[in-house]
Amino acid sequence: MNDASDHKRPPVSAPVTKAVVPAAGLGTRFLPATKATPKEMLPIVDKPAIQYVVEEAVAAELKDVLMITGRSKRSIEDHFDRAYELEEALEAKGEDARLRSVRESSDLAQVHYVRQGEPRGLGHAVLCAEAHVGANPFAVLLGDDLIESADLLRRMIEVREQRGGSVVALMEVEPEQVSLYGCAGIEPTDEEDVVTVTDLVEKPAPEQAPSRWAIIGRYVCDPAVFPVLQETPPGRGGEIQLTDALRELARRKPEDGGTVYGVLFRGRRYDTGNKADYIRTVVDFACRRPDLADELLPWLRDFVDRHDAERS
């Protein structure tokens, strides 16, 4: 087996240039819609969720993107590829705005793909990126979490480049929600928005949670995570958990690839991993679009009034 010494660690200042986007999940919570359509391709109004994630990575200057996909995810590759026949048809009709929107996804980044042969958890999905990432720090962005801007990811990269180690995004949640997340034990640093992570527990019972600060779907990982993942046994749900590997790194010395920091996030985050939050996300995005808000907002107000009247 490999150990941390097998990876020639770059200096702390080594730039983060690659993003890994795990997209191999089965999407069972959205069946039957996801029987033939990847959950990552479900639209947020008129753009698939996964495109927002790639746009966030690019806005943080990560233009080398590796998608971890599965056998039923071919439409993701098609979406980020050129569609010459469609482009020619739109160009011939003079539909310039629609042509730009079609080309936008293929021009965003250099997107690579590797398949996760079987769904063995987020940790295993990240391990599939080892050959592409090599001995460099890298970002991980989960497609279920949409972040309003790239400021969080930029800050996480800055913390990594200043302090080394790995970095997770943390958001404070209500006590009844901690069992839905990996939760962190934390200690303050000399920066208000940065903490040192002392412990990580995947989906704990509320009374066993080390805090109410939960990991959301943004990570910046030291390459030392790869040999740790290789030795990480299946955890909660019988899957290899990235949280368990990061917990091990939090206990290690910096010279062994250890130390985990958390960036405290208090901005707007959208969870598209369940039906109700997905619908709220679509409505929110639509109401903030100038081309839709004037028509949609009055209808929503009328709908709510009628709904309330019918229930009373």
Secondary structure as UniProt FT lines:
FT   HELIX           4..6
FT   TURN            12..13
FT   STRAND          18..22
FT   HELIX           28..30
FT   TURN            31..36
FT   HELIX           39..41
FT   STRAND          43..44
FT   TURN            45..46
FT   STRAND          47..48
FT   HELIX           49..59
FT   TURN            60..61
FT   STRAND          64..69
FT   TURN            71..72
FT   HELIX           74..79
FT   HELIX           84..93
FT   HELIX           96..107
FT   STRAND          110..115
FT   HELIX           122..127
FT   TURN            128..129
FT   HELIX           130..133
FT   STRAND          138..141
FT   TURN            143..144
FT   STRAND          145..147
FT   HELIX           151..163
FT   STRAND          166..172
FT   HELIX           175..180
FT   STRAND          182..188
FT   TURN            192..193
FT   STRAND          194..202
FT   HELIX           206..208
FT   STRAND          213..221
FT   TURN            223..224
FT   HELIX           225..231
FT   HELIX           236..238
FT   HELIX           242..250
FT   HELIX           254..256
FT   STRAND          260..264
FT   STRAND          269..271
FT   HELIX           275..287
FT   HELIX           290..311
//
